[in-house]
Amino acid sequence: MIRAIFVSCKGFYLSLNICKDLLKMPRILVIDDDAAILELIAVNLEMAGYEVSQAEDGIKGQALAMQLLPDLIMLDLMLPKVNGFTVCQRLRRNERTAEIPILMLTALSQTQNKVDGFNAGADDYLTKPFEVEELLARVRALLRRTNRIPQAARHSEILSYGSLTLVPERFEVIWFTKTIKLTHLEFELLHCLLQRHGQTVSPSEILKEVWGYEPNDDIETIRVHIRHLRTKLEPDPRHPCYIKTVYGAGYCLELPAVESLIDFNKLPLSVAQENNSLT
């Protein structure tokens, strides 16, 4: 009898712990040296149900990211001590923080600033001043995309065409006999194009499906990640033959049938060197 009661209590406490984990609020780390911006963001995030931690400079921000391992990081670029670009690069190089989504918040609004931010490893980029509703929408989209199973994993069949196979469980792609690791965004982008193989996919359609929103001024966001995909999949990224740009319309993935594919690992060394010199 006593043992039965003990087992029952143990199950009760186990259930409580499970419920506690399910009810755990996502933690967001905000790194910004503007006290007014920090307070504005923190108040609105907490009202939306998030747990918020704050840092006022790059060194403290990086340290807190390593310590807390938050669900999402908001990162300003013009930080004291260490700038946001460097912090982002360091977090991406560390395996403990490499997969944490990073949303850059900055007054730097030039196209090249966005390109630099994405190249440093940012998942999204929002310029100041911003509307709180848009900020919260970006947060929801990032958390939804990184915390749930990828789009491809929702299908029971293996997604493949020719010598390209997506492996959603590991965010990898098998290209011929080579396994290539992709970021979450690269994987979702490739999956989006693969579902419409041979068709032109508009930027607004890509942004809505992959990023979870449909802004009018973030075309550069897609361009940067398309360029990253081409670097990993194309034999000559500067002259792509698979991930094509349809000017004024969008992007199109065109993969040849198996019998017409060329294994680029078997190309003569001189040809490989020529391709490398073009990139």
N, C-alpha and C positions, 0 to 999 in steps of 0.2 A: 504493500500500500504506500509506504513511504517512498519507495523507489518510483512508483507510478506518479506520485505527486511531484517528485523531483524532475522526472522526465517532462511532465506537463509544464512545469515552471520554466525549465530550460527552453522548451519550445516557444513559450510565451516571450521570454527575453530575446530569443532569436528573431521572432517575428517583429518585436519592437525595433531591433537593430536594422532589420531589413527595411522597415517603414521609414526609419530615420535616414537611411541611405537614399531611399527613393525621394524623400522630401528635401534632401540637401539642396540648397540654393547654389547655382553656378557662381563661382568666384571670378571676379574680373579685376585685373590689376591695371590701374590707370597711372601712366608715367607722364607727367607734365609739370613744367615749372611755373605755370600761371595758376596762382591760388584761386582766382575767381573761376577759371575753367574747371579746375579740380572739383571745386565745391558744386558747381552746376552739374557736372557729369555724375558725381557721386550721389547727389540728392535724387536725381532722376533715375539712375540705375537702381538705387535702393527702393524707390517707390515702385519700380517695375518688378521687384522681387529678386534682385541680384545682391550678392555679398561683394562689397567693394574694398580693395586695398589701394593705397596711394603711395607714390614716390615722386620726389621733386627734382631728381637729377638722374643721369644715366647710370652712374655707378650703383646707387641705391636701387634703382629700378631693376637692373640686371640681377643684383643680389636677391631681391624679393622674388623675382621670377624663378630663380633657381630654388629658393627656399619653399615657396608656396605652391609652385606648379599650378598656376591658375587655369581656369577653363578658357580664358581669353585675355589678351593683353591689348590695351589701348596705348599707343606710343606716339608721343610728340617727336618731331625731328630736331628742332632747335633747342636742345637740352644743355644745361651746364655740365661741365666735367667730361662727359662722353656723349656725343650726339646720337640721335635716334637711329641713323643708318648703321652706325657701328654696333649699337646695342642689338639691333635686329639681326645683323650678320652673326654676332656671337651666339645669340640664342638659337639660331638655325644650325650652327655648327655643333652644338651640344645635343647629344642624343636624348637627354631628359626633357629638353624644351623644344626640340626640333619640330614637333607636330602641333604645338600650341598655336592656335590662330592669332594673328597679329593684325590689328586695325590701326593704321597710321592716321593720326589727327594732326594737321599742320596748316599753317597759313601759306605754305609754299604751294602754289596752285599751277605752276607751269607744267607743261606736258613732260619735260625732261625730269622734273622733280618726281612725278608719278612713276616714270620709267625707272628711275634710280631706286625708288621705294620698293617696287615690285622685284627688281633685280636683287635687292638686299634680302628679300624673303617675305615681304608683307603679303597678306592675303587680300587686304582691301585698303582703300585710301580715301579719306574724307577730308575735304578742305574746310578751314575755318573762314568765316563763321558758318555754322551749320544749324539746321533745325533739329530740335530734340527728337521729334518723331522719326526723322530720317536716321539719326544716330541709333535709336532703338531698333529700327528696322534692320539696319546693317548688323547689329549685334545678334538679333534673332536669326538672321540668315546664316551668319558665321557659325553660331552654336548648333543650329539645325543641321548644317552641312557636315560639320566635323564630328558630331556626336551620334549620328545615325548611320545606318548601313548605306554604303554608296548606292546610287541609282542602279548600277549593274547587278548588285547582289539581290535585288528584289526579283530578279528573273531566275527561274529554275535552270534554264539552259545556259551553256557556256557561250559567252559572247565572243565570236571570232569571225574573221573574214580573211580568206587566204592564209597568209602566214602571220597574221596578227590575232592574238588572243588576249583578252582582258582577264586579269586575276583580281577580282574585287576584294577578296579577303585580305590581300597584302598590298593593294594599290600598286600593282605591277602589270606590265604588259610583256607578253612573249612575242618577240619580233624575230621571225625565223627561229633559230635555236637560242637566241640571246634573250635573257631576262633583264628587263629595264625597270628600275624603280622610278615611280612617278610621285609627285606631290598629290595631295587630295584634289587640288584645283585642276592640275593637269589631267588627272584620271577622269574627273567628272567632265571636263571639256572634251577629252577624246571620246568618252562614252556618248556624249551629246551628239558629236559629229558622226560616230559610228552608227547610231540609231537612224540616221538620215543619210546613209552612205550613198554617194553619187548625187546628192541634192545640195543646193545652196541653203545654208542656215544663216539667217539674219543676225546681226549683233544683238538686237533687242531680244530675240528668242534665246540666244545663248546666255545673255545676262540674266534673264528671267529664270531659266532652268538651272544654270550652274551657280550663279551668285545669289539668286533668290529675290532679286529686285530688278527694276527696269529703268535706270536713270538715263538721261539723255546725253550726258557728257563724259561717260566712262568707256568710250570705245578703245582708248589706249590701254585700259585694263585687259581687254581681250587680246590686243596686239602683242603685249608683252608675253602672255602665257602661250599664245600661238607660237611665238618665236622660240620659247623654251621647249615646246613640244617638237618643233622642227629640228632643233639642235640634237634632240635625243633620238629621233626617228628617221630623219631624212639623211641620205648620203651626202647631199650638198644643201645645207639649210638656206643658203642664199638664193638657190634656184630650186625651190621645192617641187617635187613631182607627185606628192601624195596629199599633203595638206595645202590646198590651193586657195589663194585669195581671188574671190570674184568681185572685182572692183565695183563699188557702189551698191553691192548686194549682200556680201557676207563671206563665208568660208565654206569650202566643200572638201570632204574627205573622199578621195578616189584611190582605192587599192586595187591592184591588178589581180587577176586570178592566179592560183598557185603555180600553174605551169609557166606563167610569164614573169614570175618574180626572179630577181637576181639577188643572190646572197652576197651582200657587200663585204662580208668578211673574207670572201674568196676572190675579191678583185685584185689585180696585179698591184704590187707595191707602188709603182709609178702612178697609177690611177688614184690610189688612196692618198698619196702625197699631194697630187694635184687638187683633189677635193679639199684636203686640209688647208692648202694654201689659199683657197677661195674663201674659207671661213675666217 
